Amino acid sequence: MGGQLLRSSTSPSLNYGEAKSAESKNDFLHKMKVCLKELRESYNNLRIMQRAKIYKSEEKVKELITECNELISIFVKSINTASKSKKTS
């Protein structure tokens, strides 16, 4: 679980870097949606770890879940904004 969490939680940062240099709005949206998918996977992984009590610090897991959820909200809003912008162009 730790290895999968490491992969899914580092992916959004790398994909966001790619999204910032997207070649089109469609490319940007696609890469942002990949980020969102990986964030959701990380969130689910953290929740499983929390419920199974697979952690060293319960407080740290709670902080990570909160932060991941905040990032999910930010990416959802960014994707919605970009989608609306795409429709008006």
C-alpha positions in Angstrom: 0.0 0.0 0.0 2.8 2.4 0.8 4.4 1.9 -2.6 1.1 2.5 -4.4 0.5 5.6 -2.3 3.9 6.9 -3.1 3.3 6.5 -6.9 -0.2 8.0 -6.8 0.7 10.9 -4.6 3.7 12.0 -6.5 2.0 11.7 -9.9 -0.2 14.9 -9.6 2.8 17.1 -9.1 4.5 15.7 -12.2 1.4 15.8 -14.3 0.6 19.3 -13.2 3.9 20.4 -14.5 2.9 18.9 -17.8 -0.5 20.6 -17.7 1.2 24.0 -17.3 2.9 23.5 -20.6 -0.1 21.9 -22.4 -0.3 22.4 -26.1 -4.0 23.1 -26.1 -7.0 23.5 -23.8 -8.0 19.9 -24.5 -4.5 18.8 -23.6 -4.6 20.9 -20.4 -7.9 19.4 -19.4 -6.8 15.9 -20.0 -3.6 16.3 -17.9 -5.6 18.0 -15.1 -8.1 15.2 -15.1 -5.1 12.7 -14.7 -4.0 14.7 -11.7 -7.4 14.6 -10.2 -7.6 10.8 -10.8 -4.3 10.3 -9.0 -5.4 12.5 -6.1 -8.6 10.6 -5.7 -6.6 7.3 -5.7 -4.3 8.7 -3.0 -7.2 9.9 -1.0 -8.8 6.4 -1.1 -5.5 4.8 -0.3 -5.1 7.0 2.8 -8.6 6.2 3.9 -7.9 2.5 3.6 -4.7 2.9 5.6 -6.5 4.9 8.2 -9.3 2.3 8.6 -6.8 -0.5 8.7 -4.7 1.4 11.2 -1.6 1.0 8.9 0.3 4.1 10.0 2.9 5.4 12.5 1.0 8.6 13.3 -2.8 8.9 13.2 -2.6 12.7 13.3 -0.3 12.7 10.2 -2.7 10.5 8.3 -5.6 12.8 9.2 -3.6 15.8 8.0 -2.7 14.1 4.7 -6.4 13.1 4.1 -7.4 16.7 4.7 -4.7 18.1 2.4 -5.5 15.6 -0.3 -9.2 16.5 -0.1 -8.3 20.2 -0.4 -6.2 19.5 -3.5 -9.1 17.5 -5.0 -11.4 20.5 -4.5 -8.9 22.8 -6.1 -8.4 20.6 -9.1 -12.2 20.1 -9.5 -12.6 23.8 -9.5 -9.8 24.4 -12.0 -11.1 21.7 -14.3 -14.6 23.2 -14.2 -13.3 26.7 -14.8 -11.2 25.5 -17.8 -14.1 23.6 -19.2 -16.3 26.6 -19.0 -13.6 28.7 -20.6 -13.2 26.2 -23.4 -16.9 26.3 -24.2 -17.0 30.1 -24.5 -13.9 30.3 -26.8 
